[in-house]
Amino acid sequence: MLEIQKRDQMIKKLSADLKKERDDAKKKDSSLQKYEAFYREVKARSAEKARQRQQAQEQQQKKQQQQLQQKRSNHF
């Protein structure tokens, strides 16, 4: 009888430990998913800013080339 009670207690303890481990794993998974979503958002924003900088630089270069061509055509 005492042996059965000890086993039951051990089973309850192990079940509680397992439940706690699963809950902890869920919390970690949730935190990881939030971090990954944040990382993707930051990465996307960074890529968009880089694209905008590239476009601005290209427009600036075009402007400079047009001004240079105008200066050349005005001299002739």
VMD Tcl script that builds the backbone (N, CA, C; Angstrom):
set m [mol new atoms 228]
animate dup $m
set s [atomselect $m all]
$s set {name element resname resid chain x y z} {
  {N N MET 1 A 0.822 -1.198 0.000}
  {CA C MET 1 A 0.000 0.000 0.000}
  {C C MET 1 A 0.867 1.263 0.000}
  {N N LEU 2 A 1.880 1.261 0.829}
  {CA C LEU 2 A 2.792 2.401 0.922}
  {C C LEU 2 A 3.557 2.591 -0.391}
  {N N GLU 3 A 3.910 1.483 -0.990}
  {CA C GLU 3 A 4.632 1.511 -2.278}
  {C C GLU 3 A 3.762 2.149 -3.369}
  {N N ILE 4 A 2.494 1.827 -3.375}
  {CA C ILE 4 A 1.561 2.377 -4.362}
  {C C ILE 4 A 1.405 3.882 -4.163}
  {N N GLN 5 A 1.333 4.317 -2.925}
  {CA C GLN 5 A 1.227 5.749 -2.631}
  {C C GLN 5 A 2.480 6.492 -3.101}
  {N N LYS 6 A 3.641 5.904 -2.882}
  {CA C LYS 6 A 4.897 6.514 -3.327}
  {C C LYS 6 A 4.926 6.629 -4.847}
  {N N ARG 7 A 4.463 5.584 -5.520}
  {CA C ARG 7 A 4.420 5.627 -6.986}
  {C C ARG 7 A 3.451 6.696 -7.464}
  {N N ASP 8 A 2.287 6.752 -6.832}
  {CA C ASP 8 A 1.290 7.768 -7.204}
  {C C ASP 8 A 1.852 9.175 -7.012}
  {N N GLN 9 A 2.538 9.386 -5.903}
  {CA C GLN 9 A 3.141 10.691 -5.648}
  {C C GLN 9 A 4.206 11.010 -6.698}
  {N N MET 10 A 5.004 10.003 -7.036}
  {CA C MET 10 A 6.048 10.184 -8.045}
  {C C MET 10 A 5.428 10.509 -9.397}
  {N N ILE 11 A 4.352 9.805 -9.735}
  {CA C ILE 11 A 3.659 10.052 -11.000}
  {C C ILE 11 A 3.093 11.469 -11.017}
  {N N LYS 12 A 2.475 11.892 -9.921}
  {CA C LYS 12 A 1.927 13.247 -9.839}
  {C C LYS 12 A 3.033 14.289 -9.971}
  {N N LYS 13 A 4.148 14.046 -9.288}
  {CA C LYS 13 A 5.281 14.980 -9.348}
  {C C LYS 13 A 5.833 15.055 -10.769}
  {N N LEU 14 A 6.031 13.910 -11.384}
  {CA C LEU 14 A 6.542 13.889 -12.751}
  {C C LEU 14 A 5.565 14.526 -13.727}
  {N N SER 15 A 4.282 14.296 -13.522}
  {CA C SER 15 A 3.263 14.919 -14.380}
  {C C SER 15 A 3.292 16.437 -14.227}
  {N N ALA 16 A 3.410 16.904 -12.988}
  {CA C ALA 16 A 3.483 18.347 -12.747}
  {C C ALA 16 A 4.751 18.937 -13.366}
  {N N ASP 17 A 5.872 18.224 -13.219}
  {CA C ASP 17 A 7.128 18.694 -13.816}
  {C C ASP 17 A 7.024 18.764 -15.340}
  {N N LEU 18 A 6.412 17.756 -15.921}
  {CA C LEU 18 A 6.243 17.725 -17.373}
  {C C LEU 18 A 5.358 18.877 -17.838}
  {N N LYS 19 A 4.269 19.125 -17.108}
  {CA C LYS 19 A 3.377 20.237 -17.455}
  {C C LYS 19 A 4.122 21.558 -17.377}
  {N N LYS 20 A 4.926 21.714 -16.326}
  {CA C LYS 20 A 5.704 22.948 -16.167}
  {C C LYS 20 A 6.706 23.107 -17.317}
  {N N GLU 21 A 7.366 22.028 -17.692}
  {CA C GLU 21 A 8.326 22.070 -18.808}
  {C C GLU 21 A 7.625 22.448 -20.117}
  {N N ARG 22 A 6.455 21.870 -20.329}
  {CA C ARG 22 A 5.703 22.194 -21.555}
  {C C ARG 22 A 5.282 23.656 -21.563}
  {N N ASP 23 A 4.820 24.157 -20.420}
  {CA C ASP 23 A 4.428 25.565 -20.334}
  {C C ASP 23 A 5.623 26.476 -20.591}
  {N N ASP 24 A 6.762 26.121 -20.004}
  {CA C ASP 24 A 7.976 26.907 -20.234}
  {C C ASP 24 A 8.374 26.887 -21.713}
  {N N ALA 25 A 8.263 25.725 -22.335}
  {CA C ALA 25 A 8.598 25.596 -23.752}
  {C C ALA 25 A 7.663 26.454 -24.606}
  {N N LYS 26 A 6.374 26.480 -24.252}
  {CA C LYS 26 A 5.416 27.307 -24.992}
  {C C LYS 26 A 5.768 28.784 -24.864}
  {N N LYS 27 A 6.138 29.199 -23.647}
  {CA C LYS 27 A 6.517 30.598 -23.433}
  {C C LYS 27 A 7.752 30.950 -24.249}
  {N N LYS 28 A 8.721 30.045 -24.264}
  {CA C LYS 28 A 9.939 30.292 -25.032}
  {C C LYS 28 A 9.633 30.341 -26.521}
  {N N ASP 29 A 8.777 29.428 -26.990}
  {CA C ASP 29 A 8.388 29.427 -28.400}
  {C C ASP 29 A 7.689 30.728 -28.765}
  {N N SER 30 A 6.807 31.170 -27.893}
  {CA C SER 30 A 6.093 32.419 -28.134}
  {C C SER 30 A 7.057 33.594 -28.196}
  {N N SER 31 A 7.989 33.632 -27.268}
  {CA C SER 31 A 8.985 34.710 -27.249}
  {C C SER 31 A 9.844 34.664 -28.503}
  {N N LEU 32 A 10.222 33.477 -28.899}
  {CA C LEU 32 A 11.039 33.326 -30.100}
  {C C LEU 32 A 10.276 33.779 -31.342}
  {N N GLN 33 A 9.013 33.434 -31.422}
  {CA C GLN 33 A 8.208 33.854 -32.570}
  {C C GLN 33 A 8.067 35.375 -32.614}
  {N N LYS 34 A 7.878 35.995 -31.455}
  {CA C LYS 34 A 7.786 37.452 -31.405}
  {C C LYS 34 A 9.095 38.083 -31.854}
  {N N TYR 35 A 10.210 37.523 -31.386}
  {CA C TYR 35 A 11.517 38.042 -31.774}
  {C C TYR 35 A 11.735 37.889 -33.274}
  {N N GLU 36 A 11.383 36.728 -33.811}
  {CA C GLU 36 A 11.566 36.498 -35.242}
  {C C GLU 36 A 10.721 37.464 -36.066}
  {N N ALA 37 A 9.500 37.713 -35.641}
  {CA C ALA 37 A 8.631 38.657 -36.349}
  {C C ALA 37 A 9.226 40.061 -36.292}
  {N N PHE 38 A 9.724 40.442 -35.129}
  {CA C PHE 38 A 10.357 41.755 -34.977}
  {C C PHE 38 A 11.586 41.854 -35.881}
  {N N TYR 39 A 12.399 40.796 -35.904}
  {CA C TYR 39 A 13.605 40.781 -36.720}
  {C C TYR 39 A 13.256 40.925 -38.200}
  {N N ARG 40 A 12.226 40.199 -38.661}
  {CA C ARG 40 A 11.813 40.297 -40.060}
  {C C ARG 40 A 11.346 41.710 -40.384}
  {N N GLU 41 A 10.613 42.324 -39.453}
  {CA C GLU 41 A 10.119 43.683 -39.678}
  {C C GLU 41 A 11.281 44.677 -39.776}
  {N N VAL 42 A 12.234 44.550 -38.868}
  {CA C VAL 42 A 13.398 45.442 -38.886}
  {C C VAL 42 A 14.194 45.241 -40.175}
  {N N LYS 43 A 14.359 43.996 -40.559}
  {CA C LYS 43 A 15.097 43.680 -41.782}
  {C C LYS 43 A 14.397 44.267 -43.007}
  {N N ALA 44 A 13.067 44.163 -43.047}
  {CA C ALA 44 A 12.297 44.711 -44.173}
  {C C ALA 44 A 12.413 46.235 -44.212}
  {N N ARG 45 A 12.321 46.864 -43.044}
  {CA C ARG 45 A 12.461 48.330 -43.001}
  {C C ARG 45 A 13.849 48.754 -43.465}
  {N N SER 46 A 14.846 48.024 -43.032}
  {CA C SER 46 A 16.219 48.329 -43.411}
  {C C SER 46 A 16.400 48.194 -44.926}
  {N N ALA 47 A 15.837 47.152 -45.493}
  {CA C ALA 47 A 15.926 46.951 -46.942}
  {C C ALA 47 A 15.210 48.073 -47.684}
  {N N GLU 48 A 14.069 48.498 -47.176}
  {CA C GLU 48 A 13.326 49.592 -47.807}
  {C C GLU 48 A 14.125 50.899 -47.753}
  {N N LYS 49 A 14.734 51.174 -46.624}
  {CA C LYS 49 A 15.550 52.388 -46.502}
  {C C LYS 49 A 16.744 52.332 -47.442}
  {N N ALA 50 A 17.362 51.172 -47.562}
  {CA C ALA 50 A 18.496 51.012 -48.476}
  {C C ALA 50 A 18.040 51.244 -49.913}
  {N N ARG 51 A 16.861 50.722 -50.269}
  {CA C ARG 51 A 16.318 50.918 -51.610}
  {C C ARG 51 A 16.047 52.403 -51.869}
  {N N GLN 52 A 15.506 53.090 -50.880}
  {CA C GLN 52 A 15.232 54.515 -51.030}
  {C C GLN 52 A 16.529 55.312 -51.188}
  {N N ARG 53 A 17.547 54.950 -50.398}
  {CA C ARG 53 A 18.840 55.626 -50.527}
  {C C ARG 53 A 19.436 55.406 -51.916}
  {N N GLN 54 A 19.310 54.187 -52.417}
  {CA C GLN 54 A 19.832 53.854 -53.742}
  {C C GLN 54 A 19.118 54.678 -54.814}
  {N N GLN 55 A 17.797 54.771 -54.705}
  {CA C GLN 55 A 17.030 55.556 -55.676}
  {C C GLN 55 A 17.417 57.028 -55.609}
  {N N ALA 56 A 17.563 57.554 -54.412}
  {CA C ALA 56 A 17.938 58.960 -54.255}
  {C C ALA 56 A 19.317 59.204 -54.851}
  {N N GLN 57 A 20.215 58.277 -54.635}
  {CA C GLN 57 A 21.565 58.421 -55.177}
  {C C GLN 57 A 21.535 58.384 -56.705}
  {N N GLU 58 A 20.745 57.477 -57.256}
  {CA C GLU 58 A 20.631 57.384 -58.711}
  {C C GLU 58 A 20.028 58.666 -59.287}
  {N N GLN 59 A 19.012 59.212 -58.629}
  {CA C GLN 59 A 18.401 60.455 -59.098}
  {C C GLN 59 A 19.404 61.608 -59.036}
  {N N GLN 60 A 20.194 61.636 -57.983}
  {CA C GLN 60 A 21.204 62.679 -57.835}
  {C C GLN 60 A 22.236 62.571 -58.956}
  {N N GLN 61 A 22.634 61.357 -59.269}
  {CA C GLN 61 A 23.606 61.159 -60.344}
  {C C GLN 61 A 23.026 61.579 -61.685}
  {N N LYS 62 A 21.753 61.257 -61.938}
  {CA C LYS 62 A 21.105 61.670 -63.181}
  {C C LYS 62 A 21.058 63.189 -63.278}
  {N N LYS 63 A 20.725 63.816 -62.171}
  {CA C LYS 63 A 20.642 65.274 -62.136}
  {C C LYS 63 A 22.002 65.883 -62.466}
  {N N GLN 64 A 23.035 65.336 -61.865}
  {CA C GLN 64 A 24.380 65.848 -62.106}
  {C C GLN 64 A 24.781 65.650 -63.569}
  {N N GLN 65 A 24.428 64.511 -64.148}
  {CA C GLN 65 A 24.755 64.261 -65.550}
  {C C GLN 65 A 24.004 65.224 -66.459}
  {N N GLN 66 A 22.750 65.490 -66.145}
  {CA C GLN 66 A 21.965 66.424 -66.955}
  {C C GLN 66 A 22.542 67.831 -66.867}
  {N N GLN 67 A 22.945 68.231 -65.670}
  {CA C GLN 67 A 23.530 69.555 -65.504}
  {C C GLN 67 A 24.844 69.666 -66.274}
  {N N LEU 68 A 25.625 68.598 -66.229}
  {CA C LEU 68 A 26.892 68.586 -66.949}
  {C C LEU 68 A 26.651 68.663 -68.448}
  {N N GLN 69 A 25.647 67.930 -68.952}
  {CA C GLN 69 A 25.329 67.972 -70.382}
  {C C GLN 69 A 24.832 69.360 -70.765}
  {N N GLN 70 A 24.060 69.995 -69.919}
  {CA C GLN 70 A 23.566 71.338 -70.221}
  {C C GLN 70 A 24.723 72.331 -70.287}
  {N N LYS 71 A 25.659 72.185 -69.381}
  {CA C LYS 71 A 26.821 73.074 -69.384}
  {C C LYS 71 A 27.635 72.882 -70.682}
  {N N ARG 72 A 27.786 71.635 -71.070}
  {CA C ARG 72 A 28.545 71.342 -72.291}
  {C C ARG 72 A 27.829 71.902 -73.524}
  {N N SER 73 A 26.502 71.734 -73.558}
  {CA C SER 73 A 25.756 72.208 -74.731}
  {C C SER 73 A 25.703 73.745 -74.753}
  {N N ASN 74 A 25.754 74.382 -73.602}
  {CA C ASN 74 A 25.755 75.850 -73.541}
  {C C ASN 74 A 27.094 76.430 -74.014}
  {N N HIS 75 A 28.167 75.698 -73.856}
  {CA C HIS 75 A 29.481 76.180 -74.278}
  {C C HIS 75 A 29.656 76.121 -75.781}
  {N N PHE 76 A 28.893 75.284 -76.459}
  {CA C PHE 76 A 29.051 75.154 -77.910}
  {C C PHE 76 A 28.083 75.981 -78.618}
}
mol reanalyze $m
mol bondsrecalc $m
mol representation Tube
mol addrep $m
